[in-house]
Amino acid sequence: MRGWRRHTDGWQPALLAVFLAGSATLLTLPRAVAPTDVPVPLADMRALARVTDADAARAEALDPAPGKPARVLDVDVRTLGSAIRAFGLEDARPARREPEIATARRQILEALPPALAHGPEEVLALRAFQQRAFVRAVRHWEATGEETEDLLALGGDFPGLVRRSGWVVGEGRRLLLTDHALAVLFKKRWNRVAGVEGAAFEPTLDEERAFYQFLLSYPVREALPEAQNAEARTRAARAAERRVDEYRLKKIGEIAALDPAYPSHLARGVVLFRLGQYEAAVTAFRRHLDAHPDGPHALRARNYLQAAIEEVSEDL
């Protein structure tokens, strides 16, 4: 009996090791999983905090405080700020007046070169000051519903934009926009209105990541039209979802051009699968795996690829 026990001693750990090895193998084998969630870019929160702090410091330097004289922007820079505000108020009108819009644009174009002559930091300080005023006006609007002059002058038809985009909760005014997404949205609009270009004015890569994370999580979603029956409502809802995914595809292409770390092929594959374009999804998932065979998304990509291949086979 002892002889047999000698040969079988330690069989339990050995069996456990075999079981764990087999389980690990099963976990790495692809299984068909229909993709649902689109991967989003990941921003470095510390880098975002540095940008936020820099913008806050620029704005605070222009505020008077006890024992601290306020920094005063040159008159040329202030003239640009006034021109931007005038354009915003005109742009916010329910009925657009094209001659007045053209005049407001011309005033900005005339004010920009003298302002930039004082250096980009002066213009960045103006933008930061106006950004802070805009964010305060947005928070006031969320709380009270009041569309102040600052809100319209610095954001144009901001309330209409967020409602049309589906970025407010229900019928209220609570925004889905994160603080970082709101800041980047303001900067992009301000840059476009002012006509400024160059690396000093562009959002940083991590700001872009935070912005596109929001856009992919909450894509522009238009309100559904009134439908007379359930079948018509279903068709309208499906068409709306298709437009949402087409919007996501466009935004995936935009962030892919900015962020080489973003898994754009994987993201495209997910959206293409949702759109029923299974062959294109297979290609996208394979491209991701070719580029990242052992990356953090590899198992998920293999599972998605298997699901797409099975869908293609069913169509044959």
CYANA upper distance limits for C-alpha pairs under 8 A (distance plus 0.5 A):
  1 MET  CA      5 ARG  CA      6.84
  2 ARG  CA      6 ARG  CA      6.59
  3 GLY  CA      7 HIS  CA      7.17
  4 TRP  CA      8 THR  CA      6.89
  5 ARG  CA      9 ASP  CA      6.25
 10 GLY  CA     14 ALA  CA      7.02
 11 TRP  CA     15 LEU  CA      6.49
 12 GLN  CA     16 LEU  CA      6.70
 13 PRO  CA     17 ALA  CA      6.64
 14 ALA  CA     18 VAL  CA      6.82
 15 LEU  CA     19 PHE  CA      6.64
 16 LEU  CA     20 LEU  CA      6.61
 17 ALA  CA     21 ALA  CA      6.59
 18 VAL  CA     22 GLY  CA      6.64
 19 PHE  CA     23 SER  CA      6.63
 20 LEU  CA     24 ALA  CA      6.60
 21 ALA  CA     25 THR  CA      6.78
 22 GLY  CA     26 LEU  CA      6.79
 23 SER  CA     27 LEU  CA      6.71
 24 ALA  CA     28 THR  CA      6.95
 25 THR  CA     29 LEU  CA      6.94
 28 THR  CA    299 LEU  CA      7.16
 30 PRO  CA    299 LEU  CA      7.46
 30 PRO  CA    302 ARG  CA      5.94
 30 PRO  CA    303 ASN  CA      5.36
 30 PRO  CA    306 GLN  CA      7.17
 31 ARG  CA    302 ARG  CA      8.13
 31 ARG  CA    303 ASN  CA      5.48
 31 ARG  CA    306 GLN  CA      6.78
 31 ARG  CA    307 ALA  CA      8.01
 32 ALA  CA    303 ASN  CA      5.49
 32 ALA  CA    304 TYR  CA      6.71
 32 ALA  CA    305 LEU  CA      7.93
 32 ALA  CA    306 GLN  CA      5.30
 32 ALA  CA    307 ALA  CA      4.65
 32 ALA  CA    308 ALA  CA      8.39
 32 ALA  CA    310 GLU  CA      8.22
 33 VAL  CA    303 ASN  CA      5.76
 33 VAL  CA    304 TYR  CA      5.90
 33 VAL  CA    306 GLN  CA      7.82
 33 VAL  CA    307 ALA  CA      5.99
 34 ALA  CA    303 ASN  CA      8.35
 34 ALA  CA    304 TYR  CA      6.40
 34 ALA  CA    307 ALA  CA      6.18
 34 ALA  CA    308 ALA  CA      8.16
 35 PRO  CA    270 VAL  CA      5.99
 35 PRO  CA    273 PHE  CA      7.70
 35 PRO  CA    274 ARG  CA      8.16
 35 PRO  CA    304 TYR  CA      6.23
 36 THR  CA    270 VAL  CA      7.15
 36 THR  CA    274 ARG  CA      8.10
 37 ASP  CA    270 VAL  CA      7.80
 38 VAL  CA    216 LEU  CA      7.92
 38 VAL  CA    267 ALA  CA      5.90
 38 VAL  CA    270 VAL  CA      6.65
 38 VAL  CA    271 VAL  CA      7.63
 39 PRO  CA    263 PRO  CA      7.88
 39 PRO  CA    266 LEU  CA      8.16
 39 PRO  CA    267 ALA  CA      6.26
 40 VAL  CA    212 TYR  CA      7.92
 40 VAL  CA    213 GLN  CA      5.59
 40 VAL  CA    216 LEU  CA      7.13
 40 VAL  CA    217 SER  CA      8.08
 40 VAL  CA    262 TYR  CA      8.20
 41 PRO  CA    209 ARG  CA      5.78
 41 PRO  CA    210 ALA  CA      7.72
 41 PRO  CA    212 TYR  CA      7.44
 41 PRO  CA    213 GLN  CA      6.04
 41 PRO  CA    262 TYR  CA      6.22
 42 LEU  CA    206 ASP  CA      8.39
 42 LEU  CA    209 ARG  CA      6.55
 42 LEU  CA    210 ALA  CA      7.51
 42 LEU  CA    213 GLN  CA      7.75
 43 ALA  CA     47 ALA  CA      8.46
 43 ALA  CA     48 LEU  CA      8.04
 43 ALA  CA    206 ASP  CA      5.36
 43 ALA  CA    207 GLU  CA      7.70
 43 ALA  CA    209 ARG  CA      5.79
 43 ALA  CA    210 ALA  CA      6.13
 44 ASP  CA     48 LEU  CA      6.88
 44 ASP  CA    206 ASP  CA      6.60
 45 MET  CA     49 ALA  CA      6.62
 46 ARG  CA     50 ARG  CA      6.86
 47 ALA  CA     51 VAL  CA      7.03
 47 ALA  CA    206 ASP  CA      7.31
 48 LEU  CA     52 THR  CA      6.72
 48 LEU  CA    180 HIS  CA      8.33
 48 LEU  CA    206 ASP  CA      6.89
 48 LEU  CA    207 GLU  CA      6.99
 49 ALA  CA     53 ASP  CA      6.55
 50 ARG  CA     54 ALA  CA      6.66
 51 VAL  CA     55 ASP  CA      6.74
 52 THR  CA     56 ALA  CA      6.62
 53 ASP  CA     57 ALA  CA      6.58
 54 ALA  CA     58 ARG  CA      6.83
 55 ASP  CA     59 ALA  CA      6.83
 55 ASP  CA    125 ALA  CA      8.19
 55 ASP  CA    128 ALA  CA      5.85
 56 ALA  CA     60 GLU  CA      6.49
 56 ALA  CA    128 ALA  CA      7.52
 56 ALA  CA    132 ARG  CA      8.26
 57 ALA  CA     61 ALA  CA      6.59
 58 ARG  CA     62 LEU  CA      7.57
 58 ARG  CA    124 LEU  CA      8.30
 58 ARG  CA    125 ALA  CA      5.63
 58 ARG  CA    128 ALA  CA      6.66
 58 ARG  CA    129 PHE  CA      7.58
 59 ALA  CA     63 ASP  CA      7.56
 59 ALA  CA    125 ALA  CA      6.77
 59 ALA  CA    126 LEU  CA      8.20
 59 ALA  CA    128 ALA  CA      5.80
 59 ALA  CA    129 PHE  CA      4.88
 59 ALA  CA    132 ARG  CA      7.56
 60 GLU  CA    129 PHE  CA      8.24
 61 ALA  CA     70 ALA  CA      6.53
 61 ALA  CA     71 ARG  CA      6.17
 62 LEU  CA     70 ALA  CA      5.56
 62 LEU  CA     71 ARG  CA      5.24
 62 LEU  CA     72 VAL  CA      6.78
 62 LEU  CA     73 LEU  CA      8.28
 62 LEU  CA    129 PHE  CA      7.90
 63 ASP  CA     70 ALA  CA      5.72
 63 ASP  CA     71 ARG  CA      7.75
 64 PRO  CA     68 LYS  CA      7.01
 64 PRO  CA     69 PRO  CA      6.16
 64 PRO  CA     70 ALA  CA      4.81
 64 PRO  CA     71 ARG  CA      8.32
 65 ALA  CA     69 PRO  CA      7.13
 65 ALA  CA     70 ALA  CA      7.49
 73 LEU  CA     77 VAL  CA      6.72
 73 LEU  CA     78 ARG  CA      6.86
 73 LEU  CA    122 GLU  CA      7.49
 73 LEU  CA    126 LEU  CA      8.23
 74 ASP  CA     78 ARG  CA      6.86
 74 ASP  CA    118 HIS  CA      8.45
 75 VAL  CA     79 THR  CA      6.52
 76 ASP  CA     80 LEU  CA      7.02
 76 ASP  CA    111 ALA  CA      7.50
 76 ASP  CA    114 PRO  CA      6.35
 76 ASP  CA    115 ALA  CA      5.47
 77 VAL  CA     81 GLY  CA      6.93
 77 VAL  CA    111 ALA  CA      8.36
 77 VAL  CA    112 LEU  CA      8.49
 77 VAL  CA    114 PRO  CA      8.04
 77 VAL  CA    115 ALA  CA      5.04
 77 VAL  CA    116 LEU  CA      8.28
 77 VAL  CA    118 HIS  CA      8.49
 77 VAL  CA    122 GLU  CA      7.61
 77 VAL  CA    123 VAL  CA      7.02
 77 VAL  CA    126 LEU  CA      7.70
 78 ARG  CA     82 SER  CA      6.74
 78 ARG  CA    126 LEU  CA      8.13
 79 THR  CA     83 ALA  CA      6.73
 79 THR  CA    111 ALA  CA      6.92
 79 THR  CA    115 ALA  CA      8.48
 80 LEU  CA     84 ILE  CA      6.74
 80 LEU  CA    108 ILE  CA      6.70
 80 LEU  CA    111 ALA  CA      5.57
 80 LEU  CA    112 LEU  CA      6.61
 80 LEU  CA    115 ALA  CA      7.19
 81 GLY  CA     85 ARG  CA      6.82
 81 GLY  CA    126 LEU  CA      7.35
 82 SER  CA     86 ALA  CA      6.70
 83 ALA  CA     87 PHE  CA      6.75
 83 ALA  CA    104 ALA  CA      7.27
 83 ALA  CA    107 GLN  CA      6.55
 83 ALA  CA    108 ILE  CA      5.87
 83 ALA  CA    111 ALA  CA      7.96
 84 ILE  CA     88 GLY  CA      6.77
 84 ILE  CA    104 ALA  CA      8.46
 84 ILE  CA    108 ILE  CA      6.94
 84 ILE  CA    153 ALA  CA      8.03
 84 ILE  CA    154 LEU  CA      7.91
 84 ILE  CA    193 VAL  CA      7.58
 84 ILE  CA    194 ALA  CA      7.21
 85 ARG  CA     89 LEU  CA      6.83
 85 ARG  CA    153 ALA  CA      4.96
 85 ARG  CA    154 LEU  CA      6.28
 86 ALA  CA     90 GLU  CA      6.85
 86 ALA  CA    104 ALA  CA      7.04
 86 ALA  CA    153 ALA  CA      6.93
 87 PHE  CA     91 ASP  CA      6.47
 87 PHE  CA    101 ILE  CA      7.25
 87 PHE  CA    104 ALA  CA      5.55
 87 PHE  CA    105 ARG  CA      7.21
 87 PHE  CA    153 ALA  CA      7.62
 88 GLY  CA     92 ALA  CA      6.59
 88 GLY  CA    152 LEU  CA      6.48
 88 GLY  CA    153 ALA  CA      4.68
 88 GLY  CA    154 LEU  CA      6.18
 88 GLY  CA    155 GLY  CA      6.78
 88 GLY  CA    156 GLY  CA      4.99
 88 GLY  CA    157 ASP  CA      8.50
 89 LEU  CA     93 ARG  CA      7.34
 89 LEU  CA    149 GLU  CA      8.15
 89 LEU  CA    152 LEU  CA      6.00
 89 LEU  CA    153 ALA  CA      5.04
 89 LEU  CA    154 LEU  CA      8.35
 89 LEU  CA    156 GLY  CA      6.63
 90 GLU  CA     96 ARG  CA      8.11
 90 GLU  CA     97 ARG  CA      8.21
 90 GLU  CA    100 GLU  CA      7.64
 90 GLU  CA    101 ILE  CA      6.84
 90 GLU  CA    104 ALA  CA      8.28
 90 GLU  CA    156 GLY  CA      8.19
 91 ASP  CA     96 ARG  CA      7.39
 91 ASP  CA    101 ILE  CA      7.36
 91 ASP  CA    156 GLY  CA      5.90
 91 ASP  CA    157 ASP  CA      7.34
 92 ALA  CA    152 LEU  CA      6.49
 92 ALA  CA    153 ALA  CA      8.23
 92 ALA  CA    156 GLY  CA      4.91
 92 ALA  CA    157 ASP  CA      4.87
 92 ALA  CA    158 PHE  CA      8.43
 93 ARG  CA    157 ASP  CA      8.03
 96 ARG  CA    101 ILE  CA      8.22
 97 ARG  CA    101 ILE  CA      6.67
 98 GLU  CA    102 ALA  CA      6.56
 99 PRO  CA    103 THR  CA      6.75
100 GLU  CA    104 ALA  CA      6.67
101 ILE  CA    105 ARG  CA      6.72
102 ALA  CA    106 ARG  CA      6.68
103 THR  CA    107 GLN  CA      6.80
104 ALA  CA    108 ILE  CA      7.00
105 ARG  CA    109 LEU  CA      6.80
105 ARG  CA    193 VAL  CA      8.42
106 ARG  CA    110 GLU  CA      6.68
107 GLN  CA    111 ALA  CA      6.63
108 ILE  CA    112 LEU  CA      6.52
108 ILE  CA    194 ALA  CA      6.86
109 LEU  CA    113 PRO  CA      8.08
109 LEU  CA    194 ALA  CA      8.04
109 LEU  CA    195 GLY  CA      7.97
110 GLU  CA    114 PRO  CA      8.48
111 ALA  CA    115 ALA  CA      6.92
112 LEU  CA    116 LEU  CA      6.62
112 LEU  CA    194 ALA  CA      7.66
112 LEU  CA    195 GLY  CA      8.27
113 PRO  CA    117 ALA  CA      6.65
114 PRO  CA    118 HIS  CA      7.73
115 ALA  CA    119 GLY  CA      8.08
115 ALA  CA    122 GLU  CA      8.26
115 ALA  CA    123 VAL  CA      7.30
116 LEU  CA    120 PRO  CA      6.38
116 LEU  CA    122 GLU  CA      8.18
116 LEU  CA    123 VAL  CA      7.13
118 HIS  CA    122 GLU  CA      6.92
119 GLY  CA    123 VAL  CA      7.61
120 PRO  CA    124 LEU  CA      6.58
120 PRO  CA    200 ALA  CA      7.68
121 GLU  CA    125 ALA  CA      6.60
122 GLU  CA    126 LEU  CA      6.96
123 VAL  CA    127 ARG  CA      6.78
124 LEU  CA    128 ALA  CA      6.62
124 LEU  CA    201 PHE  CA      7.68
125 ALA  CA    129 PHE  CA      6.63
126 LEU  CA    130 GLN  CA      6.71
127 ARG  CA    131 GLN  CA      6.38
127 ARG  CA    187 LYS  CA      8.24
127 ARG  CA    190 TRP  CA      7.98
128 ALA  CA    132 ARG  CA      6.72
129 PHE  CA    133 ALA  CA      6.98
130 GLN  CA    134 PHE  CA      6.57
130 GLN  CA    154 LEU  CA      7.47
131 GLN  CA    135 VAL  CA      6.68
131 GLN  CA    154 LEU  CA      8.30
131 GLN  CA    183 ALA  CA      7.82
131 GLN  CA    186 PHE  CA      7.30
131 GLN  CA    187 LYS  CA      8.14
132 ARG  CA    136 ARG  CA      6.74
133 ALA  CA    137 ALA  CA      6.72
133 ALA  CA    150 ASP  CA      7.18
134 PHE  CA    138 VAL  CA      6.67
134 PHE  CA    150 ASP  CA      6.64
134 PHE  CA    151 LEU  CA      6.17
134 PHE  CA    154 LEU  CA      6.38
134 PHE  CA    155 GLY  CA      7.43
135 VAL  CA    139 ARG  CA      6.77
135 VAL  CA    182 LEU  CA      8.40
135 VAL  CA    183 ALA  CA      8.33
136 ARG  CA    140 HIS  CA      6.69
137 ALA  CA    141 TRP  CA      6.62
137 ALA  CA    147 GLU  CA      8.34
137 ALA  CA    148 THR  CA      7.16
137 ALA  CA    150 ASP  CA      6.61
137 ALA  CA    151 LEU  CA      5.61
138 VAL  CA    142 GLU  CA      6.70
138 VAL  CA    151 LEU  CA      6.85
139 ARG  CA    143 ALA  CA      6.77
140 HIS  CA    144 THR  CA      6.47
140 HIS  CA    145 GLY  CA      7.84
140 HIS  CA    146 GLU  CA      7.55
141 TRP  CA    145 GLY  CA      4.96
141 TRP  CA    146 GLU  CA      5.53
141 TRP  CA    147 GLU  CA      6.48
141 TRP  CA    148 THR  CA      8.17
141 TRP  CA    173 ARG  CA      8.06
142 GLU  CA    173 ARG  CA      5.61
142 GLU  CA    174 ARG  CA      6.28
142 GLU  CA    175 LEU  CA      7.98
143 ALA  CA    173 ARG  CA      8.30
145 GLY  CA    173 ARG  CA      7.74
147 GLU  CA    151 LEU  CA      6.60
147 GLU  CA    152 LEU  CA      7.40
148 THR  CA    152 LEU  CA      7.06
149 GLU  CA    153 ALA  CA      6.24
150 ASP  CA    154 LEU  CA      6.24
150 ASP  CA    155 GLY  CA      8.32
151 LEU  CA    155 GLY  CA      6.04
151 LEU  CA    156 GLY  CA      7.72
151 LEU  CA    158 PHE  CA      7.96
152 LEU  CA    156 GLY  CA      5.06
152 LEU  CA    157 ASP  CA      6.69
152 LEU  CA    158 PHE  CA      7.53
155 GLY  CA    186 PHE  CA      7.77
157 ASP  CA    161 LEU  CA      6.70
158 PHE  CA    162 VAL  CA      6.79
159 PRO  CA    163 ARG  CA      6.77
160 GLY  CA    164 ARG  CA      6.51
161 LEU  CA    165 SER  CA      6.56
162 VAL  CA    166 GLY  CA      6.64
162 VAL  CA    167 TRP  CA      5.47
162 VAL  CA    168 VAL  CA      6.80
162 VAL  CA    175 LEU  CA      8.36
163 ARG  CA    167 TRP  CA      6.55
163 ARG  CA    168 VAL  CA      6.50
164 ARG  CA    220 VAL  CA      8.42
164 ARG  CA    221 ARG  CA      8.07
164 ARG  CA    222 GLU  CA      6.55
164 ARG  CA    223 ALA  CA      7.79
165 SER  CA    219 PRO  CA      8.24
165 SER  CA    220 VAL  CA      5.03
165 SER  CA    221 ARG  CA      5.88
165 SER  CA    222 GLU  CA      6.49
166 GLY  CA    220 VAL  CA      6.62
166 GLY  CA    221 ARG  CA      5.72
166 GLY  CA    222 GLU  CA      6.85
166 GLY  CA    223 ALA  CA      7.92
167 TRP  CA    175 LEU  CA      6.39
167 TRP  CA    176 LEU  CA      5.72
167 TRP  CA    177 LEU  CA      7.21
167 TRP  CA    218 TYR  CA      7.78
167 TRP  CA    220 VAL  CA      8.10
168 VAL  CA    172 GLY  CA      7.27
168 VAL  CA    173 ARG  CA      6.16
168 VAL  CA    174 ARG  CA      5.95
168 VAL  CA    175 LEU  CA      5.07
168 VAL  CA    176 LEU  CA      6.24
169 VAL  CA    173 ARG  CA      7.12
169 VAL  CA    174 ARG  CA      6.05
169 VAL  CA    175 LEU  CA      6.91
169 VAL  CA    176 LEU  CA      7.37
176 LEU  CA    218 TYR  CA      8.39
177 LEU  CA    181 ALA  CA      6.33
177 LEU  CA    182 LEU  CA      6.34
177 LEU  CA    214 PHE  CA      7.65
178 THR  CA    182 LEU  CA      6.55
178 THR  CA    214 PHE  CA      8.00
179 ASP  CA    183 ALA  CA      6.73
180 HIS  CA    184 VAL  CA      6.76
180 HIS  CA    207 GLU  CA      7.56
180 HIS  CA    210 ALA  CA      6.99
180 HIS  CA    211 PHE  CA      7.51
181 ALA  CA    185 LEU  CA      6.51
181 ALA  CA    207 GLU  CA      8.28
181 ALA  CA    210 ALA  CA      6.71
181 ALA  CA    211 PHE  CA      5.19
181 ALA  CA    214 PHE  CA      7.12
182 LEU  CA    186 PHE  CA      6.73
183 ALA  CA    187 LYS  CA      6.76
184 VAL  CA    188 LYS  CA      6.56
184 VAL  CA    203 PRO  CA      7.25
184 VAL  CA    207 GLU  CA      7.09
184 VAL  CA    208 GLU  CA      7.96
184 VAL  CA    211 PHE  CA      6.99
185 LEU  CA    189 ARG  CA      6.79
185 LEU  CA    211 PHE  CA      8.15
186 PHE  CA    190 TRP  CA      6.44
187 LYS  CA    191 ASN  CA      6.46
187 LYS  CA    202 GLU  CA      8.49
187 LYS  CA    203 PRO  CA      7.84
188 LYS  CA    192 ARG  CA      6.71
188 LYS  CA    202 GLU  CA      8.25
188 LYS  CA    203 PRO  CA      8.23
189 ARG  CA    193 VAL  CA      6.56
190 TRP  CA    194 ALA  CA      6.38
191 ASN  CA    195 GLY  CA      6.16
191 ASN  CA    196 VAL  CA      5.78
191 ASN  CA    197 GLU  CA      7.69
191 ASN  CA    201 PHE  CA      7.73
191 ASN  CA    202 GLU  CA      8.46
192 ARG  CA    196 VAL  CA      7.41
196 VAL  CA    201 PHE  CA      7.60
197 GLU  CA    201 PHE  CA      6.86
197 GLU  CA    202 GLU  CA      7.77
198 GLY  CA    202 GLU  CA      6.92
203 PRO  CA    207 GLU  CA      6.18
203 PRO  CA    208 GLU  CA      6.80
204 THR  CA    208 GLU  CA      6.78
205 LEU  CA    209 ARG  CA      6.68
205 LEU  CA    258 LEU  CA      7.71
205 LEU  CA    259 ASP  CA      7.64
206 ASP  CA    210 ALA  CA      6.71
207 GLU  CA    211 PHE  CA      6.66
208 GLU  CA    212 TYR  CA      6.55
208 GLU  CA    255 ILE  CA      8.10
208 GLU  CA    258 LEU  CA      8.47
209 ARG  CA    213 GLN  CA      6.40
209 ARG  CA    255 ILE  CA      7.96
209 ARG  CA    259 ASP  CA      8.23
210 ALA  CA    214 PHE  CA      6.93
211 PHE  CA    215 LEU  CA      6.86
212 TYR  CA    216 LEU  CA      6.43
212 TYR  CA    251 LYS  CA      7.76
212 TYR  CA    255 ILE  CA      7.24
213 GLN  CA    217 SER  CA      6.62
214 PHE  CA    218 TYR  CA      6.29
214 PHE  CA    219 PRO  CA      8.21
215 LEU  CA    219 PRO  CA      5.39
215 LEU  CA    220 VAL  CA      7.91
215 LEU  CA    248 ARG  CA      8.40
215 LEU  CA    251 LYS  CA      8.04
216 LEU  CA    248 ARG  CA      6.53
216 LEU  CA    251 LYS  CA      7.73
216 LEU  CA    252 ILE  CA      8.40
219 PRO  CA    244 VAL  CA      6.87
219 PRO  CA    247 TYR  CA      7.49
219 PRO  CA    248 ARG  CA      7.19
220 VAL  CA    244 VAL  CA      7.31
220 VAL  CA    247 TYR  CA      7.95
221 ARG  CA    240 ALA  CA      8.03
221 ARG  CA    244 VAL  CA      6.80
222 GLU  CA    240 ALA  CA      7.92
224 LEU  CA    236 ALA  CA      7.29
224 LEU  CA    237 ALA  CA      7.47
224 LEU  CA    240 ALA  CA      7.86
225 PRO  CA    236 ALA  CA      7.97
226 GLU  CA    233 ARG  CA      8.21
227 ALA  CA    232 ALA  CA      6.20
227 ALA  CA    233 ARG  CA      5.80
227 ALA  CA    236 ALA  CA      8.45
228 GLN  CA    232 ALA  CA      7.25
228 GLN  CA    233 ARG  CA      8.02
229 ASN  CA    233 ARG  CA      6.82
230 ALA  CA    234 THR  CA      6.62
231 GLU  CA    235 ARG  CA      6.78
232 ALA  CA    236 ALA  CA      6.63
233 ARG  CA    237 ALA  CA      6.58
234 THR  CA    238 ARG  CA      6.70
235 ARG  CA    239 ALA  CA      6.66
236 ALA  CA    240 ALA  CA      6.60
237 ALA  CA    241 GLU  CA      6.71
238 ARG  CA    242 ARG  CA      6.72
239 ALA  CA    243 ARG  CA      6.86
240 ALA  CA    244 VAL  CA      6.77
241 GLU  CA    245 ASP  CA      6.82
242 ARG  CA    246 GLU  CA      6.69
242 ARG  CA    275 LEU  CA      7.15
243 ARG  CA    247 TYR  CA      6.59
244 VAL  CA    248 ARG  CA      6.78
245 ASP  CA    249 LEU  CA      6.75
245 ASP  CA    271 VAL  CA      6.60
245 ASP  CA    274 ARG  CA      8.16
245 ASP  CA    275 LEU  CA      7.65
246 GLU  CA    250 LYS  CA      6.96
247 TYR  CA    251 LYS  CA      6.88
248 ARG  CA    252 ILE  CA      6.52
248 ARG  CA    271 VAL  CA      7.92
249 LEU  CA    253 GLY  CA      6.88
249 LEU  CA    268 ARG  CA      6.88
249 LEU  CA    271 VAL  CA      7.29
250 LYS  CA    254 GLU  CA      6.96
251 LYS  CA    255 ILE  CA      6.73
252 ILE  CA    256 ALA  CA      6.46
252 ILE  CA    264 SER  CA      6.81
252 ILE  CA    267 ALA  CA      7.58
252 ILE  CA    268 ARG  CA      7.49
253 GLY  CA    257 ALA  CA      6.86
253 GLY  CA    264 SER  CA      7.88
254 GLU  CA    258 LEU  CA      7.27
255 ILE  CA    259 ASP  CA      6.32
255 ILE  CA    262 TYR  CA      8.05
256 ALA  CA    260 PRO  CA      6.74
256 ALA  CA    262 TYR  CA      6.71
256 ALA  CA    263 PRO  CA      8.38
256 ALA  CA    264 SER  CA      6.26
263 PRO  CA    267 ALA  CA      6.83
263 PRO  CA    288 HIS  CA      7.72
264 SER  CA    268 ARG  CA      6.49
264 SER  CA    288 HIS  CA      8.41
265 HIS  CA    269 GLY  CA      6.57
265 HIS  CA    284 ALA  CA      5.52
265 HIS  CA    285 PHE  CA      6.79
265 HIS  CA    287 ARG  CA      6.87
265 HIS  CA    288 HIS  CA      5.71
266 LEU  CA    270 VAL  CA      6.88
266 LEU  CA    284 ALA  CA      6.84
266 LEU  CA    285 PHE  CA      6.03
266 LEU  CA    288 HIS  CA      6.21
266 LEU  CA    301 ALA  CA      7.19
267 ALA  CA    271 VAL  CA      6.99
268 ARG  CA    272 LEU  CA      6.47
268 ARG  CA    281 ALA  CA      7.71
268 ARG  CA    284 ALA  CA      6.92
269 GLY  CA    273 PHE  CA      6.50
269 GLY  CA    280 ALA  CA      7.75
269 GLY  CA    281 ALA  CA      4.75
269 GLY  CA    282 VAL  CA      7.51
269 GLY  CA    283 THR  CA      8.24
269 GLY  CA    284 ALA  CA      5.44
269 GLY  CA    285 PHE  CA      6.11
270 VAL  CA    274 ARG  CA      6.86
270 VAL  CA    281 ALA  CA      7.47
270 VAL  CA    304 TYR  CA      8.30
271 VAL  CA    275 LEU  CA      6.72
271 VAL  CA    281 ALA  CA      8.44
272 LEU  CA    276 GLY  CA      6.81
272 LEU  CA    277 GLN  CA      5.65
272 LEU  CA    278 TYR  CA      7.17
272 LEU  CA    280 ALA  CA      7.11
272 LEU  CA    281 ALA  CA      5.76
273 PHE  CA    277 GLN  CA      6.06
273 PHE  CA    278 TYR  CA      5.83
273 PHE  CA    280 ALA  CA      8.50
273 PHE  CA    281 ALA  CA      5.99
273 PHE  CA    308 ALA  CA      7.41
277 GLN  CA    281 ALA  CA      6.74
278 TYR  CA    282 VAL  CA      6.67
278 TYR  CA    308 ALA  CA      5.95
278 TYR  CA    309 ILE  CA      7.93
278 TYR  CA    311 GLU  CA      7.00
278 TYR  CA    312 VAL  CA      6.46
279 GLU  CA    283 THR  CA      6.95
279 GLU  CA    308 ALA  CA      7.76
279 GLU  CA    309 ILE  CA      8.14
279 GLU  CA    312 VAL  CA      6.81
280 ALA  CA    284 ALA  CA      6.76
281 ALA  CA    285 PHE  CA      6.64
281 ALA  CA    305 LEU  CA      8.11
281 ALA  CA    308 ALA  CA      7.00
282 VAL  CA    286 ARG  CA      6.64
282 VAL  CA    305 LEU  CA      6.19
282 VAL  CA    308 ALA  CA      6.22
282 VAL  CA    309 ILE  CA      6.93
283 THR  CA    287 ARG  CA      6.66
284 ALA  CA    288 HIS  CA      6.83
285 PHE  CA    289 LEU  CA      6.81
285 PHE  CA    301 ALA  CA      6.45
285 PHE  CA    302 ARG  CA      8.00
285 PHE  CA    304 TYR  CA      7.80
285 PHE  CA    305 LEU  CA      6.19
286 ARG  CA    290 ASP  CA      6.49
286 ARG  CA    305 LEU  CA      7.69
287 ARG  CA    291 ALA  CA      6.76
288 HIS  CA    292 HIS  CA      6.39
288 HIS  CA    293 PRO  CA      8.19
288 HIS  CA    301 ALA  CA      7.94
289 LEU  CA    293 PRO  CA      5.10
289 LEU  CA    294 ASP  CA      8.34
289 LEU  CA    298 ALA  CA      6.90
289 LEU  CA    301 ALA  CA      7.45
289 LEU  CA    302 ARG  CA      8.12
292 HIS  CA    298 ALA  CA      7.27
293 PRO  CA    298 ALA  CA      6.44
294 ASP  CA    298 ALA  CA      6.11
297 HIS  CA    301 ALA  CA      6.53
298 ALA  CA    302 ARG  CA      6.70
299 LEU  CA    303 ASN  CA      6.75
300 ARG  CA    304 TYR  CA      6.66
301 ALA  CA    305 LEU  CA      6.43
302 ARG  CA    306 GLN  CA      6.66
303 ASN  CA    307 ALA  CA      6.90
304 TYR  CA    308 ALA  CA      6.72
305 LEU  CA    309 ILE  CA      6.60
306 GLN  CA    310 GLU  CA      6.74
307 ALA  CA    311 GLU  CA      6.83
308 ALA  CA    312 VAL  CA      6.77
309 ILE  CA    313 SER  CA      6.69
310 GLU  CA    314 GLU  CA      6.76
311 GLU  CA    315 ASP  CA      6.96
312 VAL  CA    316 LEU  CA      7.11
